[in-house]
Amino acid sequence: MNRTAKIAGVAALAGMMVTIGIVSVSRPEPEPATVPVASELPAQPSAADLRRCRTITMPESGCEAAWEAKRRQFFGRDEKP
């Protein structure tokens, strides 16, 4: 490879880097995510309900609903899929 080809390769690489830099700077910044206010959060199951539900051995609709609410809160899902 001769010297002229090396210089052309370096110039092409530098041109691509400058282009990428200009494009990344010219993009608008994404808006920051808003944090929900405490009044907007879904109702949380009480810790006492969850402790009680850990000890039962038979399915109970109240416990299933409490665990589902806790899962939705943990994973940040407001509605059932």
N, C-alpha and C positions, 0 to 999 in steps of 0.2 A: 504494500500500500504506500503510495507516495505522499509527500507532504501536503499537497494541494487537496487530496481526498480527505486527509485527516482534518485539515482546517475546515473543509466544507461540512464534515460530519459534526464537528464541535459547534459550528455556527448553527446548523440545523437543530441540534439538541438544545442549545441556548435559546433559540427562537421559540421552540415548543415550550420550554420552561417559562419564558416571559409571557407567552400566550395563556398558559394555564394560570399563572399568577394574576394576570389582568382579569380573566374570566371569574376566578374565585373571589376577587375583591369587588367586582362589580355586581355580584349577586346580592339581593337583599337578605338581611339577617332574618331568620324565622322568629316569629313572635314567641315570647316566653310562655310556657304553659301556665295556666292559671290554677291556683290552689283552691279547692272548694272550701267555702266557708262552713263552719261547724253546723249551721242550720241547714245546709244543703246536703250533708252527709246522710246516707241511709241509716235507719234505725239499727243499732248494734244489739246483738243478743247479750244478755247480762252474763257476767262471769259465773254467777251461781247456776244459771241454767246450763251452761256448757259443762261445769263440773258435775252436775247431776246427770247430764246426758252421757258423760264418760263412763258412768258406773252401770247403766242399764244394759241388759243383754237382749231385750226384745225391741224390734223397731217401733218407734213412736213418732207420730207425725210432727209433734211439737219440737222434738229434738232434731229431726231431719230438717225442719225449717230453720232452726237456730244454726245448725252447722252450715246449711246452704247460705244463710245470710253472712256468716263469718267468712266463708270462702269467697263470696262476692266482694266483701269488704277487703279482704286480703289481696285479691287479685285485681281490685279496682274496677269491678264490673258493677254497673248500677242495675242492669236488667238481666233477666234470665235469657239465655240464647234461644 
